[in-house]
């Protein structure tokens, strides 16, 4: 691990080691820039990207960028940002080919003499998704992480939790810089989970690649650190957020007592699997007669919830065994899902899988353009933390890895171009930013109390700001979270800082941002569905 001191300076700081963060760091390093890439976890592979099973969008037979853009717009309930959609549809597959296939040589599955195996998922017009069995994200992440670790221009550091972004408007002690009309991000305060020291890390650009917020909910397919951290830091710094009410729920997560809500990939339905109720009856044709089991995720998630509610059942079933149309065995095609279900006595090659919806993907976030730029100068956002307008009200299946890859690559090119033109931070600005000043001295990190606060946040979000929302539920959520926030803000400022306390504070703020946006938006669209 790199030995960071109380103050350090890099060309660029990248927060996050998912596909967007690693792509950004690797591309920056290859362009000769000195990069600090950090994760708050001890394992840089503890990311949502690693958990992505289905695959990444590429090019199908008879496919085109116009057809892909049309599918993205349709899945996003037609509130996507068309220039961003066109940008992804045009450039995304090229980055997949140049970086993942040719350069890093990710071992995507092939068939028929070496041709890439293409599968389909919900709301896609044709099979265009390439994959590595059912652990595509993990395969990409591992290859990319190795490249980052071996690059001399990149310092990859674990166990660093970001506290706050450093901006001249909020942190400079000089009014010479405070009077500037345009706010600038100059770095980040980083808490070391082991030494408990806070580092003031400075850079010419900061890239948020911190992922989503699924663990604000009681049931989620996300890894435990997904609490909206980057969105909260950006909001506190004054960056503009957009579409934060649109939280996508994946229709199919494993349902078993004592089991985590393990993702059951949409690619199972792409390979023929059908959703049935506990009586064995297919039901999706009643909710979407045309697309049925391959309808957009918001439609399928609500259909499952409605079916469970009408019948008073705790789950539905996903039947792959009776409808599989693949050319290789189910065990070979879906080895990860097969092994995970086997742990709970389910043989997916012989019997249906019990499933329920779970919080999965954040479609909103920090507003950014096609170069990752946000409304604060020198602050960039890529991947799930960002809102480029790609996803609109609901994300198209297997577009997340593609977005993270494409935006990570082009954001790095943009930063490299900017710094090559000499637009770097003045040392005089950095000298006006103080070291971290502790605000509290009380050692109040009681695990039981922190767990109770998290339970309250997650149950509030699941029950009041979940798949189906009402005015009354959202008003209750806003009020309850507001009361909790007041208490936790005082607790935060009086206590000795720690990773659990930082995350609790950030998670509470993220939950408030989502519920307040959901209450303001009275129109049902995509993942934001209101009954009243």
C-alpha positions in Angstrom: 0.0 0.0 0.0 1.2 3.5 -0.8 2.2 5.4 2.3 0.1 8.6 2.1 0.9 11.5 4.4 -1.5 14.1 5.9 -1.4 16.0 2.7 -0.7 14.7 -0.8 -1.2 15.9 -4.4 -1.9 13.9 -7.6 -2.8 14.9 -11.1 -6.2 13.1 -10.7 -8.0 11.3 -7.8 -10.5 8.6 -8.7 -12.9 7.5 -6.0 -14.1 3.9 -6.7 -12.8 0.7 -8.2 -15.8 -0.5 -10.2 -15.6 -0.6 -14.0 -16.0 3.1 -14.3 -13.3 3.9 -11.8 -10.8 1.4 -13.1 -11.4 2.4 -16.7 -10.8 6.1 -15.8 -7.7 5.4 -13.8 -6.2 3.0 -16.4 -6.8 5.4 -19.3 -5.4 8.4 -17.3 -2.3 6.4 -16.3 -1.7 5.4 -19.9 -1.8 9.0 -20.9 1.1 9.8 -18.5 -0.9 11.3 -15.6 -0.2 10.5 -11.9 -3.4 8.9 -10.5 -4.6 8.1 -7.0 -7.4 5.4 -7.2 -9.0 4.6 -3.9 -11.6 2.4 -2.4 -13.1 2.4 1.1 -12.9 -1.4 1.2 -10.0 -3.7 1.9 -10.7 -5.6 -1.3 -10.9 -3.4 -4.5 -13.1 -6.1 -6.0 -15.9 -5.4 -3.5 -18.0 -3.5 -6.0 -21.3 -3.8 -7.8 -19.5 -4.2 -11.1 -18.1 -7.6 -9.9 -21.7 -8.7 -9.1 -22.9 -7.9 -12.7 -23.8 -11.3 -14.1 -25.6 -10.9 -17.4 -23.1 -9.2 -19.7 -22.3 -6.1 -21.5 -23.9 -4.7 -24.6 -22.0 -5.1 -27.9 -23.3 -5.5 -31.4 -25.9 -8.0 -32.6 -26.6 -9.4 -36.1 -28.3 -6.7 -38.1 -27.9 -4.3 -35.2 -27.2 -0.6 -35.4 -26.5 2.3 -33.1 -29.9 3.7 -34.0 -31.7 0.5 -32.9 -29.7 0.4 -29.6 -30.6 4.0 -29.0 -34.3 3.3 -29.6 -34.2 0.4 -27.1 -32.5 2.6 -24.4 -35.1 5.4 -24.9 -38.0 2.9 -24.7 -36.7 1.3 -21.5 -36.1 4.7 -20.0 -39.7 5.8 -20.5 -38.7 8.3 -23.1 -37.1 10.8 -20.6 -33.6 9.9 -21.5 -31.2 12.6 -22.7 -31.0 11.8 -26.4 -27.5 13.2 -27.1 -26.1 11.0 -24.3 -28.0 8.0 -25.6 -26.7 8.5 -29.1 -23.2 9.0 -27.7 -23.3 5.7 -25.9 -24.9 3.8 -28.8 -22.3 5.1 -31.2 -19.1 4.9 -29.1 -19.8 2.3 -26.5 -19.4 -0.9 -28.6 -16.2 0.5 -30.1 -14.7 0.9 -26.6 -15.8 -2.7 -25.7 -14.0 -3.9 -28.8 -10.8 -1.8 -28.5 -10.3 -2.0 -24.7 -12.0 -5.1 -23.5 -11.7 -7.5 -26.4 -8.5 -6.5 -28.2 -6.4 -4.8 -25.5 -7.3 -6.5 -22.2 -8.5 -9.7 -23.8 -11.4 -10.4 -21.5 -12.4 -14.0 -22.2 -15.9 -13.5 -23.5 -17.8 -16.7 -24.4 -17.7 -17.9 -28.0 -19.5 -20.4 -30.2 -19.5 -21.6 -33.8 -15.9 -21.4 -34.6 -14.9 -18.6 -32.3 -17.7 -16.1 -32.8 -18.8 -14.2 -29.7 -21.9 -15.7 -28.1 -24.7 -13.1 -28.2 -27.6 -13.3 -25.8 -30.7 -11.2 -25.3 -32.3 -9.6 -22.2 -35.5 -7.5 -21.5 -36.4 -4.7 -23.8 -33.6 -5.5 -26.4 -34.7 -5.7 -30.0 -32.1 -8.4 -30.8 -29.4 -10.5 -29.1 -26.5 -8.1 -28.6 -25.0 -8.9 -25.2 -21.7 -10.6 -24.8 -20.8 -12.3 -21.5 -18.4 -14.5 -19.6 -20.8 -17.3 -18.4 -22.8 -15.6 -15.7 -19.9 -13.7 -14.0 -19.2 -11.1 -16.7 -18.5 -8.2 -14.3 -16.1 -10.2 -12.2 -14.1 -11.3 -15.3 -13.9 -7.7 -16.6 -13.0 -6.3 -13.2 -10.2 -8.9 -12.5 -8.5 -8.2 -15.8 -8.8 -4.5 -15.5 -7.7 -4.5 -11.8 -4.5 -6.4 -12.8 -3.7 -3.7 -15.4 -4.3 -0.9 -12.9 -2.2 -2.6 -10.2 0.7 -3.0 -12.6 0.7 0.5 -14.0 3.5 2.7 -12.7 1.5 5.9 -12.9 -1.4 4.6 -10.7 -1.4 4.3 -6.9 -4.2 2.0 -5.9 -5.0 2.4 -2.2 -7.6 0.5 -0.1 -9.3 1.3 3.2 -9.7 5.0 2.5 -13.2 6.3 3.1 -14.1 9.6 1.4 -15.6 12.1 3.9 -16.1 15.3 1.8 -15.0 16.9 -1.4 -12.7 19.9 -1.1 -13.9 23.0 -2.9 -12.5 26.6 -2.9 -16.0 27.9 -2.0 -16.4 25.8 1.1 -12.8 25.2 2.3 -10.5 27.9 1.2 -9.5 30.4 4.0 -8.8 33.1 1.4 -11.5 35.5 0.2 -9.4 36.0 -2.9 -10.7 32.6 -4.0 -14.1 32.5 -2.2 -15.2 35.5 -4.4 -14.9 33.4 -7.6 -18.3 32.9 -9.3 -17.3 29.4 -10.3 -16.7 26.8 -7.6 -13.8 24.4 -8.1 -13.2 21.0 -6.6 -9.5 20.7 -5.5 -9.5 17.3 -3.7 -11.0 15.2 -1.0 -10.7 14.5 2.7 -9.9 10.7 3.1 -10.3 8.8 6.3 -7.9 5.8 6.7 -10.0 3.0 8.2 -6.9 1.5 10.0 -4.9 4.4 11.3 -8.1 6.6 11.7 -6.1 9.6 10.3 -7.6 12.0 7.8 -5.6 12.9 4.7 -6.2 16.0 2.7 -5.6 14.7 -0.9 -5.4 17.3 -3.6 -5.6 17.0 -7.4 -6.3 18.9 -10.6 -9.5 16.7 -11.1 -11.6 14.5 -8.9 -13.6 11.7 -10.4 -16.6 10.2 -8.5 -17.0 6.6 -9.4 -18.6 5.5 -6.1 -21.5 3.5 -7.4 -25.2 3.5 -6.4 -27.4 3.3 -3.3 -29.1 -0.1 -3.2 -28.2 -0.8 0.5 -30.5 2.0 1.6 -33.2 -0.6 1.1 -34.0 -3.7 3.2 -33.7 -6.0 0.1 -31.1 -5.4 -2.5 -28.7 -7.1 -5.0 -26.0 -4.5 -4.2 -22.8 -4.9 -2.2 -23.0 -3.5 1.3 -21.2 -0.2 0.7 -23.7 1.1 -1.9 -25.2 3.9 0.1 -25.1 6.9 -2.2 -21.8 8.3 -0.8 -20.7 10.1 -3.9 -24.1 11.7 -4.5 -24.1 13.0 -1.0 -20.6 14.5 -1.2 -21.4 16.1 -4.5 -24.6 17.6 -3.1 -22.9 19.0 0.0 -20.4 20.6 -2.4 -23.2 22.2 -4.4 -23.3 20.0 -7.5 -26.6 19.6 -9.3 -28.4 16.3 -8.9 -31.1 14.9 -11.2 -33.6 12.1 -11.4 -32.9 10.9 -7.9 -36.4 9.4 -7.5 -35.7 6.7 -10.1 -34.4 3.7 -8.2 -34.7 0.5 -10.3 -35.7 -2.7 -8.7 -34.5 -5.9 -10.3 -37.4 -8.3 -10.8 -35.6 -11.5 -9.8 -33.5 -11.9 -6.7 -33.2 -15.3 -4.9 -35.9 -15.7 -2.2 -34.8 -18.0 0.6 -35.0 -17.5 4.4 -31.5 -16.7 5.6 -30.2 -16.0 2.1 -29.0 -12.6 0.8 -31.0 -11.3 -2.1 -28.6 -12.8 -4.6 -29.2 -11.5 -8.2 -30.8 -14.0 -10.6 -29.7 -12.5 -13.9 -32.1 -11.3 -16.5 -30.1 -13.4 -19.0 -32.0 -16.4 -17.7 -35.1 -15.0 -19.2 -33.1 -14.1 -22.3 -32.3 -17.8 -22.6 -36.0 -18.8 -22.3 -36.9 -18.8 -18.5 -40.5 -18.0 -17.7 -42.1 -16.3 -14.6 -44.8 -18.4 -13.0 -46.9 -18.1 -9.9 -46.8 -20.7 -7.2 -49.6 -22.6 -9.0 -47.4 -22.9 -12.0 -49.2 -20.4 -14.2 -47.3 -18.0 -16.4 -48.5 -14.5 -15.7 -46.4 -11.9 -17.6 -48.7 -11.9 -20.7 -51.3 -10.3 -18.5 -49.0 -7.3 -17.7 -47.2 -6.9 -21.1 -48.8 -9.0 -23.8 -46.1 -8.1 -26.4 -42.8 -8.5 -24.5 -44.1 -10.7 -21.7 -41.1 -12.1 -19.7 -38.7 -9.8 -21.5 -40.5 -6.5 -20.7 -38.6 -3.6 -19.1 -37.5 -4.2 -15.5 -39.9 -1.8 -14.0 -42.9 -3.5 -15.7 -41.7 -7.0 -14.6 -41.0 -5.9 -11.0 -44.4 -4.3 -10.6 -46.1 -7.4 -12.2 -44.4 -9.7 -9.7 -45.4 -7.5 -6.8 -48.9 -7.4 -8.0 -49.1 -11.1 -8.5 -47.7 -11.7 -5.0 -50.2 -9.2 -3.5 -53.3 -10.6 -5.4 -52.5 -14.2 -4.5 -51.1 -13.5 -1.0 -47.9 -15.3 -1.8 -44.3 -14.5 -0.6 -42.6 -15.0 -4.0 -43.0 -16.1 -7.6 -41.0 -18.7 -9.5 -38.6 -18.4 -12.4 -38.7 -21.6 -14.4 -35.5 -22.0 -16.5 -35.4 -25.8 -16.4 -38.6 -26.3 -18.5 -37.9 -23.6 -21.1 -34.1 -23.4 -21.5 -33.1 -22.9 -25.1 -29.3 -22.7 -24.8 -26.9 -25.0 -26.7 -24.8 -25.8 -23.6 -25.9 -27.2 -20.3 -27.5 -24.9 -17.7 -24.6 -25.6 -15.3 -22.1 -24.4 -17.9 -24.1 -21.4 -19.0 -25.0 -20.2 -15.4 -22.3 -21.7 -13.1 -22.4 -18.9 -10.5 -26.2 -18.9 -10.2 -26.3 -22.7 -10.2 -23.8 -23.0 -7.4 -25.4 -20.3 -5.3 -28.9 -21.8 -5.6 -27.4 -25.3 -4.8 -26.4 -23.9 -1.4 -30.1 -23.6 -0.6 -31.1 -27.0 -2.1 -32.3 -25.6 -5.4 -31.3 -27.4 -8.6 -32.0 -24.8 -11.3 -31.5 -27.4 -14.0 -34.5 -29.4 -12.6 -36.8 -27.0 -10.7 -37.9 -23.3 -10.7 -36.2 -20.7 -8.6 -38.1 -18.7 -6.0 -37.6 -15.0 -6.7 -38.7 -11.5 -5.5 -37.8 -8.0 -6.6 -34.9 -6.1 -4.9 -33.4 -2.7 -5.1 -30.8 -2.9 -7.9 -29.7 0.3 -9.7 -29.8 4.0 -9.3 -30.9 5.8 -12.5 -30.3 9.3 -11.2 -27.4 11.0 -9.6 -24.8 13.8 -10.1 -25.6 15.6 -13.4 -22.7 15.1 -15.9 -22.2 15.4 -19.6 -20.6 13.1 -22.2 -17.1 14.0 -20.8 -18.1 13.3 -17.2 -18.1 17.0 -16.3 -20.4 18.1 -13.5 -21.7 21.6 -12.5 -18.6 22.1 -10.3 -15.3 22.7 -12.2 -12.7 19.9 -11.9 -15.3 17.5 -10.5 -16.3 14.6 -12.7 -18.8 11.8 -12.2 -18.9 8.4 -14.0 -20.9 5.2 -13.7 -23.9 4.7 -11.4 -23.2 7.8 -9.3 -23.7 10.0 -12.3 -26.8 11.1 -14.2 -25.9 11.4 -17.8 -29.5 11.0 -19.0 -28.7 7.5 -20.4 -31.2 5.7 -18.2 -34.0 8.2 -17.9 -36.7 6.6 -15.7 -35.5 3.0 -16.0 -32.2 1.3 -17.1 -32.0 -1.0 -20.1 -30.5 -4.4 -19.1 -26.7 -4.8 -19.4 -26.2 -1.1 -20.2 -24.6 -0.4 -16.8 -21.2 -1.9 -17.6 -21.3 -0.3 -21.0 -22.0 3.1 -19.5 -19.3 2.8 -16.9 -16.7 1.7 -19.4 -17.6 4.3 -22.0 -17.8 7.2 -19.6 -14.7 6.2 -17.8 -12.7 6.1 -21.0 -14.0 9.4 -22.5 -13.8 11.2 -19.2 -10.2 10.3 -18.9 -9.5 11.6 -22.4 -11.2 14.9 -21.5 -9.3 15.3 -18.3 -6.0 14.5 -20.1 -6.7 17.1 -22.8 -7.6 19.7 -20.2 -4.4 19.2 -18.2 -2.3 19.0 -21.3 -3.5 22.6 -22.1 -2.0 23.7 -18.8 -5.3 24.2 -16.9 -3.9 23.0 -13.6 -4.5 24.2 -10.0 -2.6 27.0 -8.6 -0.4 26.1 -5.6 -1.6 29.3 -4.0 -5.2 27.8 -3.9 -4.0 24.6 -2.2 -2.1 26.5 0.4 -5.4 28.0 1.6 -7.1 24.7 2.2 -6.6 23.6 5.8 -5.9 20.1 7.1 -8.9 18.2 8.6 -10.1 19.7 11.9 -11.9 17.2 14.1 -15.2 18.4 15.3 -16.0 15.9 18.0 -14.2 14.0 20.7 -16.9 11.5 22.0 -16.2 7.9 21.3 -19.8 6.9 20.5 -19.4 4.2 18.0 -21.9 1.7 19.4 -22.5 -1.0 16.8 -26.0 -1.8 18.2 -27.1 1.8 17.9 -25.7 2.2 14.4 -27.3 -1.1 13.3 -30.7 0.1 14.7 -30.4 3.4 12.8 -29.6 1.5 9.6 -32.5 -0.8 10.1 -34.8 2.2 10.4 -33.4 3.8 7.3 -33.7 0.6 5.2 -37.2 -0.3 6.4 -38.4 3.3 5.8 -37.0 3.2 2.2 -38.4 -0.3 1.4 -41.9 0.4 2.8 -42.4 4.0 1.8 -40.1 4.7 -1.2 -40.0 1.3 -2.8 -41.5 -0.3 -5.9 -44.9 1.3 -5.4 -45.3 4.7 -3.7 -48.0 7.0 -2.5 -48.1 10.6 -1.3 -48.9 9.5 2.3 -46.0 7.0 2.4 -43.5 9.5 1.0 -44.6 12.2 3.4 -44.0 9.8 6.2 -40.6 8.9 4.9 -39.5 12.5 4.5 -40.7 13.3 8.1 -39.1 10.2 9.7 -35.8 10.6 7.9 -35.8 14.3 8.7 -36.1 13.6 12.4 -33.4 11.0 12.2 -31.1 13.3 10.2 -31.3 16.0 12.9 -30.2 13.6 15.6 -27.5 12.0 13.5 -26.1 15.3 12.3 -25.5 16.3 16.0 -24.1 12.8 16.7 -21.8 13.1 13.7 -20.3 16.5 14.8 -19.9 15.5 18.4 -18.3 12.0 17.8 -14.9 10.8 16.9 -14.9 10.1 13.2 -15.0 6.5 11.9 -16.0 4.6 8.8 -19.3 3.4 10.3 -20.2 6.9 11.4 -19.3 8.5 8.1 -21.4 5.9 6.2 -24.4 6.3 8.5 -24.3 10.1 8.1 -24.0 9.8 4.3 -26.6 7.1 4.0 -29.2 9.2 5.9 -28.6 12.1 3.6 -28.9 9.9 0.5 -32.2 8.5 1.7 -33.5 12.1 2.2 -32.4 13.1 -1.3 -34.3 10.2 -2.8 -37.5 10.5 -0.8 -37.8 14.3 -1.2 -37.4 13.9 -5.0 -40.0 11.1 -5.1 -42.5 13.3 -3.1 -42.0 16.2 -5.5 -42.6 14.2 -8.6 -46.2 13.3 -8.8 -46.0 11.6 -12.2 -45.5 7.9 -12.5 -42.8 6.9 -15.0 -40.5 3.9 -15.2 -39.0 3.0 -11.8 -40.9 5.8 -10.0 -44.4 4.5 -9.7 -47.0 6.4 -7.6 -50.5 5.2 -6.8 -51.3 8.7 -5.4 
